[in-house]
Amino acid sequence: MARLVVSQNERLLIHLMEFDEHRDEPEVPLAVCQEGIAQRLQIQVHTVSRALSSFQAEGLVNGRLAHVRGAPRRRKTYFLTDKGHKAAHSIRDQLLKGRLIFEENGRTVEISLSEISDRLSKGRGGAIPFLYLVDHACENEILRSGTILAMYGAGEKVRQYIAIGMGRPIAETLFGRDAELGHLQEWIGDDSTHSILISGMAGIGKTSLASRVFEDLSGKSHVFWYSLHTWDTEERVLSVLTSFLRSLDRSEASECVSRGYSLGDLFTPLVSDLNGAGAVIFLDDVHKASDPLQSLLAILQDAVGASGSSKLVLLSRSRPQFYSKASTGSCELELKVLDDASARKYAESAKAVDPSLVVNMSRGHPLLLSLMSRGGITAVAKDLVTFIEYEVCATLSPDERSLLELLSIYRHPVEAVAIIDQDDRALVSLKSKGLITEQETGLWTHDFLRDFFLSRLSLQSKLLMHKNAVSYCSQNSGIDWQLETLFHHVEARDWDSALKYSLEHAIDIAHEFPGEALSLVSRVPLDGLDDRTRAETTFLRGQLKEMNNDDSRAADDYASALEFITDDDEFRASILESLGNLKSQLEEWNESFKAHESALKLYEKSNNIGGQIREWLNLGGDFRKRQEFGDARDAYSRALTLASKKEDRPAQAACLNNIALLDWDEGRMKDAERRLKESVSLAHAVKDHRGEAKGLENLAELLRVQLRLSEMTCLLHESAEAFRRANEIEDYKRLLAACAESLSMQGMINDGIDLCVTAFSRQEIRKRKGLMGRPAFDYGDAALSFALMGLFRSSSSIKRGLEETNRLMDIAESLDDPTLHARGGIEIALFKEESGDIESAIDELKAAEGLLLAAGDKEGLIAVRMIRGRI
């Protein structure tokens, strides 16, 4: 039985049919504008544009300007006409009649798509979007019920509202927080508020208060809770968040993550998923988030704000520096100690022997209140540490102290079996004293108590406890537990076990926790290892450093690994290939050439065709960079022959692209154009987005030389979109800048300005960096800024041009690039000159000259001195 066959135009009509309910709304989803349609259908924007133009000519679609959720300005949106409705329903009805192979509960039957849809809807408790089902049928010869239900969720109908709490403690009775609770309830119910920060010192009651709000909202709204850890990555948090969104029948962000979208590209899908969901997302311990994770949280905050219906509640000991309570829609609640009356009620409820003394001694601090009320007071405690040391510890039995010490070894809640054998009396006692609490994922203690007991353990005790913790962690499945198992192996200094576990699992762990994996593996000593193991470990360290973008040190590790392995050709070849690639990135061509040649010989010896293709391509790249074009053509031709034999289409496309550039180098323009088009076609057919983007960019440059500017502009835009699909956002912006400059060359200055301004305003391609959440610029932003300044100069918009130079200077500072600073100074000087401020222009040029002189940029110096001479 053949797969379902559906044209792109039919898919587009079905897509618009599913969004018809928004046709009369003033604010509509991104999915009904060209960009959103292209993103959902996974096709190029210009393809969508052509199809919609055709549909409008046929009377199937109407277009109108509307506010798009998450977009800074109104956009053209598209909806079906009555005629379009009839066409879309006709397509749907015809597809529903199609008979396909369906597997359910181990049985395979041939039935209509209509019956498949009904069965899946019953199994899921709700209908699956028709286009998703159609796409699945186009991609698979057999539609498997389990696969589809796992992808789109099952059984949500029985629960009207979803509540997921990961790391959330069970809410306790609150005292003296009525006003704070009222503020939170008011803000969550206020449509104008989207982000709430609950801040305050350790133990002040942030988590308890938010947990109560979570429970109050459960059954009334969709709620999600996640407690952050110091080792959490963007990928980990995205995984749990998108899993929650999928449970709400909102899978756009999840699908984009699975397709490898970059962090910046997730803004729009997140807005789409959160819009109309009415979800409240709680994130605890935000102060533990790493800098990269702070970037994700900043994007999430922006997406929640743009969604118009969902809320974000952040809990942190201090205000995250990406968070501003002055921003529209943001509120902050800083928790203070309890007043005397509330503190007394708390102490009395905990059956304190002397409530008045407890209130006076604790000064209303909730954690101190809890510990003092349950543990009693025998002396004056000046602070929390003193109280724990002289009051809490003094009342603990040896078994109770041992349990707290064991629990402090772990970095997250654990089951009781992790810290006790059979006798649970000590555990029951610690719970009654409030020193151990039940969380949804296990037993835990307050971070302050954990740090206290951990800091007072002897080294030998720590080593033994970590070794025992390995047994517990290794019995659990999942990347999180693999990370914890490796952590405890290393902390136990059981180097043999740590090394063995690293070689088996570190790369998998690094996909979610790259920094943590590298840090742990780097602690394993190499002394005393045999040569083979030492080579494997050193190579592993190099791979982990490469995954952490530390290319120079990774290359050193690869070179060291080669010194220890002499009898395994495949292993040596893989190390040499990695080394050669890194040397190319570092522009150390001779060493790169040497490494690739050696790897090629080893791949030939072992008849590894894939390795040979890669190495001929690598060698061709080195030859071409050395302007040895004849040798480069020979290398690429050899790679093409092997790739054709192996039917490796992406490799074929890469070979053709590079041979075309050689044709161009030698003046054979027609041959170059023909090969580039063939390369683009091959790459597009197999969805090699980066290969397609590079081919289109090269083809556009070829047309520029031939002054075919209109065609060039179209190709530049197509190349930009292909880079975006490949998640190469820096190149995407660079190509948009080139497109804007091309528009300027054709006299379409305003169009070029609009293109750049829109690119800068798009949140999904904006990254964030550091605790302040300041924009983290890249060289794609620099290209857009230079293009925009050129456009402003062409239109004599001196004021706007000078304003743009401020952004360029911010970009240069973010990139710490003195040459970019100097180029920015040159731009300022040119605008100052045009405004008549010659003195300021000369000052800027002098400053730029100094920067270029220090950087050794001779070409830049010549340009500056020519401008100074003219002025």
N, C-alpha and C positions, 0 to 999 in steps of 0.2 A: 504494500500500500504506500503510495507516494505521500510526501509531506504536503501540507496545505500551501498553495501558491497565491500570494496576494501582492498586488503592485503597490508602490509607494504612494501613488495617488489615492488608491483605495484605503490604505492605512490612514492617510491624512484625513479623509472624509469621516472614517470611523472615529478617529481621535476628536475631531470637532463635534461630532454627534454626542460624545460623552460629556462635553462641556457646554451643552446648549442651555442648561439651567442658568448660566451666567450672562446670557445675551443681553438682558435689560438692566444689569447691575452697573452702577457707576464705577465700582472697583472690581477688577476681574483678576483671575489667576494668570501667572506668567505663561501658562500652557496654551493660551489663545493668541499669543503674539509670535512673530516669526522665530525669535530666539528660543522660546519655550517649546514650540512645535518641533524645531530641529533637534533640541535636546532630547525630547521624549522619543522621537522617531529615529534618533541616531543617524541623521543625514545632515548635509551641509545646508547652511542658511540660504545660500543662493538657490539651492534646489527647491527649498520651501517657497522662496519668493516667486520663482518661475511657476510652480504649481498653483499657488494662490492667484497669480495674475491670470492664468488660464481658467481657473475656476470662476473668477469674477467675470471674465469675458463670457463664460457660458451661463452666468446667472446662478451658479451654485453657492457662491459665498459673497457676503457683504463685509466690508471693512469699515471700522470706525475708530476714532481716537478714544482711549479710555485710560483711567488710572490703573496701572498694573501693580499689584502688591509687591513691595520690595524694590520698586523702580523709582528713581528720583523724578522722573517726568512722565507725562502721558505718552503712550505708545499706540501704534496702529494695531488693532486687534481684529480678529476674524471670526465670523459665526456663519452657520449654514442658513441659506434662504429656504423657503418652502420647497423649492425645486431641489435644493441640496439635500434637504431632509429625505425626500423621496428617494434620491439616488443613494444616500447612505444607508437607509433602511433596506433598500433593494439589495445592496451589497451584503449587508448583515444577514438578511434572510437567506440569500444564496449560500453564504458561508456556513450558516447553521445547518443546512441540508447536507453538507459534505460529510462523507463517511470516513472515519479515521480509526486507527487502532488505539484502544484504551485499555490500560492495565489497572485493575483495582483489586486489592486483597489477594494478589497472586494470580488472578484470573485475567486473561486477555480476550477482549471481544472487539468486533468491528461494529461501531455504532455511529450515529450522527453527532456532529459537534454540538447540536442543540441538546441532545441527551447527555453528552459529556458535561456540558455546562450545568445542567440541572443536578447531576450527581455530585459534582464538585461543590455546588452551592449548598446542597444538603449536608455534605460532609464538613463543610467549613462553617455553616451557620450564617451564610451571607454570600451574595453574588461576587464572583471574581470579575474585575473590569474586563470587558469584552476584548479590547485591543491586546491586553496582556495575554489572554488565552489564545488569541489569533497568532500573536508573535511566537508563543510557545509551540503552537501547532506547526508553524512554518519552519521552526528550527529542529524539530524532533519528529522522527517517523512514528514513535510510540509515545503517547501521552500517558504518563504514569501519575496516578492519583497522589501517591505519597510524595513524589517530587514537587508537584504543583502546590499541594497543601502545605508542605514544609516551607515553600518559597513565599506563599501569600498568607500563611497563618490559618489556623483552624479553631473553630469553637468559640470565637469571640462573641457570638450572639447571646450565649448564656450569661455573659457578664456585660451589663450595660456600660459600666465604667471600669477602666483598667487601673490597677494600683500595683506598682512594682517598687519595692524598697530594697536596695542593695547596700547593706551596712547601716541601716536605720535602726536605732535602739527603740525598744518598746516605750511608748510615752508614759511618763509618770505623772502623778498629781502635781499640778502647778500651783504655786503660791505667789501672790503679789505680782502677777504678770497680766492682769486683766486689761490694763491700758495698752500694753504692748500687743497682746492678742487682738485687741480691737483694731489697732493700727494695721496689723497684718491682714486681718479679714477685710478691712475697708480697702486697702490697696489692691488686694487680689481681686476684689469685686469691682474695682474702678477700671473702666475701659481705657483711661488715659495713662494707666501705669502698666509697665511691662517688666521692669526689673526691680528686685528688692534685695538689699544687702542687710543681713543681720550680723553685726560685728560686736566684738567684746573679748575680754581677756579669757584665758583658759579657765574652764570650770564655771563660767558665769551663767551658763544655762542656755546657750544658743541652740544646741542640738535638741534639748528637751522641749524648748518652745516650738521650734520648727516641726518636731515630730508630732506634737499635739495638733498643729495646723494640718499636717499631712493626714492624720487620722480623721480630723473633722471634715476634710475634703473628700476622703475616700467614700465612694458610693455616690458622690455628687459631681465629681469631675475626674478626668483622667489625671493621675498623679504618678510621678516618677522620682525616686530618691537614689542618689549615688554618693557614697563617701569616698573622696579622693585619697590617693596614697602618693607618697613621694616618687614612686617608680611608675606611676601611671603615664602612659603615652597618649598622644592624640588618637592613635589607632584603637587603643583599648577603650577609651571613653566613647569614641564614635561607635564602636561595636555595640556597647550596651545601650547607648542612646538610640541608635537606629533600630535595634531589636525592639525597644519600647514603641517606637513610632510604627514599626511593622505591625505590632499588635493592635494598633489603631486603624489598620487598613491604609497606612500611609508609608509607602515604600520607595518614594522617589530618591530620598537621600541614601537609603540602603543600596539601591541599585547603582547609584553614582559611585558610592564607595567601592562596590564590587567591581566596577569598571575601571577603577584606578584613578578616579578624579582627584585632583590636588585639593589641598585644604581650602584654598581661595575659591575654587569652583563649587564648593558645597554650600555657599551662602544661599543661592537661589533655590536649590532643592530643599534645604532646610526650611526656608520661608514657605515653600509650597506645602511641605508636610505639616508644618505648625499652624498654617492658616486654617481657621475654622475648627481646629482640634480642641480648643479650650483647655489645653493641658497645662498643668503646673509642674515645673521641673525644679526639684530641690537638689542642690549640689553642696555637700558638706565638706569642711576642711579645705576650702579653696586656697588657704595659705600654703598648703603642701604642694600645689600644682607647680610643675616645672615651667620654665620660660616658654618652650614650644607649646605646652598645653595651655598656657595663658592665652596664646594666640587663638587657639580653638575656642576657648571660653569667650573671648572678645567677639569672635564671629558669631557664636551662638547667641550672645546677648543682642547683637545687631539683628540677627534673624528673628529672634523672639519679638523684638520691637517692631520689625517690619511685618510680622504675621498678623498683628492686629487683634489676636484673641488669646494667645498663650502667654504664660508668665514664667519668669525665671527667678528663683529664690536662692541667693548665694549666702553661705555661712562661712565666716572667716574671722580669725583673731584680729586681723587688721584689714583695712580697706585695700582690696586689690587695686593696683595703680592703673589698670585699664578701666576701672569703674569710676565714674563721676556722678555723684548724687545731684550735681547741677544740671546734668543732661535731661532733656525732656523725657518723661516717662520713667525716670529712675528715682527710687526712694531708698533711704538708709535708716535703719533702726539700730542704734548703739545701746547694747544692754549694760545696765549698771547693777550694782549690788542691790539686794532687796531692802526695802524700808524695814524699820524695827518691828512693826506690827506683822508684816508678812513673814519676816524671818522667825518671829516667835511662833506663828502658826505652823511653820515648817518644822521647827524644833519640837513643838508639842506633838505633831503628827508622827514624828520619828521617835517619840517617847524618850526624849532627852531627860536625864536625871535633873538637871538644872537648866531649864530653857532660857532663863534670863542671862545666865553666865555664857551659855552657848552663843546667844545673839550678840552679846558684848564682845566675846572673843573672836567670833567669825567675821564681825563687821558686815554681816549680811551677804557674804560670799557663799553662793549655793553649794559648791563642792565642799568647802570647809564646814558649812552647816550640816551637810549630810554625814561627813566623817566624824565630826565632833558629837553629833547627836547619837550616833550609833556606837561610837567607840569610847565615849566618855572623855573627861578632861582631868588631868592631874596637875598640870602646870600651865603657865602662861606661854602661848606660842606667838612669836612675833610675826611669823609668816607661814605660808603653806608648807614650805620645805621643812621648817623647824617642827611644825605640828606633826607632819608625817613621820619624821625621824624619831621624835620623843614621845609622841602620843599613839600614833597608829601602830608602829612597829612594836612598841612595848606591850601592846595587848594581843599580838598575834601569837598563836601556837606555832611550833616548828612546822607542822604540816600546812598551816595556812600560809606562812611565809614562803614555804617551798612552792606552793601552787602559784602564788603571785610572781615569784621569780621565774618559774617555768613559762607562765603566760607572757612575761615581758620579753622572752626570747623571740616570740612570733611577731610578725609585722601586721597581722590582721586577725580578726576573730577566728576561733577554732572550736571544734567540737570538744565535749568534755573528755573524750578518750585521749585527747592530745596531752592532757595534764594530770589525769588521775587514772588509777588502775581499777579498783573496785570500791574502796571506801570513799563515799562522797560527803562525809560529815564536814570536812574542812571546807569543801566547796559550798555547802549549804550555809555554813557560818559566814563565809565571806560574802555571799549574796545578801544575807541579812544585815551585814554591816555596810552594804553599799559599795564594797570594794571590787566586786565582780558583778557585771550586769549581763543580762541576756540580750543579744541582738538577733536579728532575723537570720544571720549567717553563722552564729555561734556565740561563744563566751568572750567577753572582752573587759578591759578595765580602762579607766580614763588615761589619756596619753600622759598626763602629768605623773600619775602613779607608775605607769609603765617605765617612763624615763627614770624615775626615782630608783626603782628596784633594779633595773638593768645597769645603772651606773655604779651600783654597790656590789655587784657580783665579782668574784675573783676570776682571774683568767681561766684557771682550770675548771671552775664551775661552768663558765660560759662555753668552753670547748666541749665538755661532756653533754651539756643541755642541747647545744646545736647538733651534736651527733645524734642524739635521741630524736630531735625534731625531724631529721632526715627520714626516719622510718615512717613518721606520720605523714609528711608531705608527699613522699613518693607513692603512697597508696592512693592518692587522689589524682584525677585526670585533668588535663587542660594545661594551656600555656602558663597560666598564673601559678599553678602548682609546680610546673617544671622550673619556673624562675625561683620559687621559694626553695625547692630542693637544691638547686645549684647554690643559692644564697647560703643555706645551712651547711652544705658541704664545705664551702669556702670559709665560713665563719668558724667551723669546727677544725679548720686547718688539716682536714683529711685530704691531703693533696692528691693522692692516687685516685681516690673516688671522685674528687672534684674534676680532675683531668679527664677521666673516663667519661663522666657525665657531660662535660663541656664538649668533647669531641662528638658526642651523640646528639646533643640537644641545643647547643649554644646558637647555631644559625637559626633554628626555628624560633628560639626565644627572642633573638635579635630582631626578627620581623615585627614584633610587637614592642619589645623593650630594648632597642639598640644600645642606648647608653649604659643601661644597667648590665646587659650581657657583657659588653666590653670591659666595664669596670671589674666585674667578678672574674672573668677569665684572665685579665691582666694581673690579678693577685696570685695566680697559681705560679709557683717558682719553676724554672726550667732546669735548675741544677739537678744532676743525677739522672736525667732522663736518657734513654737510649736515642740514637740518632733518628730513627724513624719517628718515634713519638715526639721528639723535639721538633722535627720538621713539621709534623701535622699540627702541633700546638702553635708554632710560630706562624704557619700559614693561616690558621684559624684566627689568630690575632690580627693578621693583615686584612683578612676578609671583614672582620668586625670593624676595624678602623676605616675601611673603605665604606662600609655601611653607615658609618658616622661622619663621612666626608673628610676624613683625615688622610688624604691621598699620599702625602709625602712620607708619613710614618708607615703607611701601609706598604708602600714600595720597599722601604727598608726591611720590613718583616718578610716580604716575598723573597727578597734577595738572600736574607739569612736562612730561610727555609731551604733554599736550593743547596746550601752548603752541607746540609745534613741528610739529603736524600740522593742516592746515586744509582739505585737498582730498580726503579719503578718509572718507566718511560711515560706512562699516562699521567702519573702524578706530577712528574717534572714538567711535562708539557702544559698542564693546567696552571701550574705556578708561573711558568715562563709567560704564558699568555696574559695572565693577570698583571704580571710585572711589566710586560710590554705595553699594555693598555694604559697603565698608570704613568709610565715614562712618557708616553705620548701626551697625556694630559699635562704633564709637567714640562712639555716641550724639550725633553732631553732625547733628541731624535736618534743619535747614534746608539744609545743604550736600548731604546725602544726597538730599533731595527735589529740589533743583535739578539734581543730576547725573542722577537717574533720569528726570526729565521731558525733559531734553535728549537722553538716550539713546533714549527712546521715540520722539521725533520723528524721529530719524535711522533707527530701525528701521522706522517707518511709511513713511518716504521710500523705503527700499530693499525694502519688502514682506517683511521678515524676520519671519515669524509667531512663531517660537520666541522671538526677542528681544522681541517685543511682549508675549507672555504673561509672560515673566519680569519685564518692567518694570512691567506693571500689578499683578502680585503685589507687587513691591517698593514701588510707590507706595501700594498698599492698606495695606501694613504700616506705612509712615510715617504715613499718614492716621490709622490706628487708634491708633498711639502718641501722636498729637497729639489724640486723642479727637474727631476729625472723622469721626464714624461714617457720616454720609450719603455723604461723598466716598469713604470706605473701601469701603462697599457697592458703590458705582458702579464703583470700580476692580476689585474682586474679580469683579463680574458681567461686566465687559468681559473680564477674563482667562478666566473660565469659558466665555464664548461662544467665544473664540478656541481654548481648549484642547479644547472639544467638537468644534469644526470640524476641528481637527488630530488628534483622537482621542489626545490626550496624557493618559493616565490619571493619572499622578502629579500632573500640574498640576491636573487636575480635582479630585482628592482634596484638594489643598492649598487650592484655591478654596472648596470646600464646607466645609472645616474652618474657614476664616477667616470665611465668611459665617455659619456656625453661631455663632461667638463673637459676632458682631454681633447675631444674634437674641437671644442670651443677654443682651447688654448692654442690649437694648431690652425685655427681659422676656418674649420669646416662647419659653418653655422647651420646648414640644413641638416647635416648628420646629427649635430648636437641637439637640434630641436626635435628631430624624429625620435632619438633615443630617450630624451627627457620625457616626451609624451608617453612613450612605451613604459618607462619606469613608473610614472605616475599612475598609469592604468593598472599595472601589475600590483603596485602597493595598495591602491584603492580597493582592488578586488579582494584582497586578503586582509583588509582593515589594518594595514601597517601604516598607522596615522603619521608617525614621524617620518617614515620613508616618503609618504605622499607629500608631506609638508615641505621637505627638503627639495624634492623634485619640482614642485610648483614654484618654490622660491627661486631655484636656479633657472627655471624656464622664464619666470618673470624678468629676471635680470638679463637674460638673453634677448628678450623682446625690448627691454629698455635701450640696449645698445643699438637696436634696429629702429628706435623711435616709434615703436608700436605701443604708445602710451596707454590708450584705452584698454587694450587687451592686457597689458602689464598690470594695470590697476586691479582688474578682476582677478587675475592670478594671485596677486599679493594678498587680496582679501581671502581667497580660497586657501592660500597657504597658512594665513593666520588662523583660520578656523580649524585647519587640520592640526596645527600645533596645539590649539586649545583642546581638541579631542585627545591628543597625545599627552595632555597634562603638562606641556612645556609652556608655562604661562609667560616666562620671560621672553621667549621667542615669539609667542603670540603677540605681546605688546610691541616688540621690535618690528614685527611685520605690519601691525596696524600703523605704526609711525611711518614706515616706508610707504604704505598705502596713502596716508595723508599727504606726504610730500609729493607723491605722484599726482594726486588730485590738484595740488597747488601748481604743478607744472602744466596742468591743463586749464588753469584759470579758475578752478572750482575751489577757491580759498575757503569760503564759508563751510563747504562740505567737509573739507579737511579739518577745520577747527572743530566742527561738531563731532567728528569722529574721535579726535583726541580728547576733547572734554568729556564725552560719553565714556570713553575708556577709563579715564581717571575717576569717574563717578561710580563705576561699577564695583560694588562691594565684593562680589564673588571673585574678583581678580586682585583684590587688595589683601596683602598679608599684614600681620601684626607681629610685633617683636617686643620682648621684654615686659617687665612688670608695668611699665607705663602704657603699654598698648599702643606705642607710637607706630606710625607706618614704617614697615620694613621695606625699603625700596630695593629695586634691582636695576640692572642696566636696561631692561625693557622700559622701565619708567623714565630713565634718562633719555632714551631714544624718543619717547613720546613728548617729553618736555622740550627737547631740542627742535622737534618737528613743529610743536606748537609755537615756539618763539619765532621760528622762521616764517610761519604763517602770519603771525601778528606783525612781523616786520614788513611782509609783503602787502599787508592791508593797512599799513601805517598806524597800527593800534599800539602806540608806544607805551601807554599806561598799562594796558593788559600785558604787554611784553615784559615790562619791568616787574609786574606782579608775578609772572611766571618764573622769572629768574630766582625769586625767593624759594619757590618749590625746588628748582634745580639745585640750589645750594643745600637744601635739606637732604636731597637725594645724595649729593656728593658727601655730605657729612655722614649719612647713614652708611654709605659704602666705604667711607674712610679712603677716598680716592683723591689725592692732591691734584692729579691731572684733570679730573672732572671739575674740581674747584676752580682750576685755572680757566678751563673752557667756559665755566659759568661766569667768571670775571670778564672774559672777552665778550660774552653776550651782553653783560651789563654795560660794558664800555661802548658797544655799538649802539645800544638804545640811548645811552647818555649822549653820545655824539649826535644822534638824530634829533634829540630834544634840545640840542644847543649847549649842553653842559659839558664843554670840552675839558675843563679842569678835572672834573670827576671821572671822565672817561680815561684820561691819561693816568690818574691814580689807580684805577682798576687795572689798567694794562700793566703798570709797574708791578702791582701785586701778583698778577698772573704770571708775569715774566719770572719773578722770584720762585714761584711754585714750580714752573716748568724747568727752570735751571736746576733746582734741587732734585727733580725727578729725572733729569737727563733727557728730556723730551725735545730733541733738536728740531723736529718738524713744527712742534708747537711754538718754539722760540722764534722760528723764522716767520710764522704767521703773525705773532704778536708784534714783532719788530716792523713788519710790513705795514700793519695797521697803525702803529705809532708814527711811522714815517709819513703816512698819508694824512693823519690828523694834524 
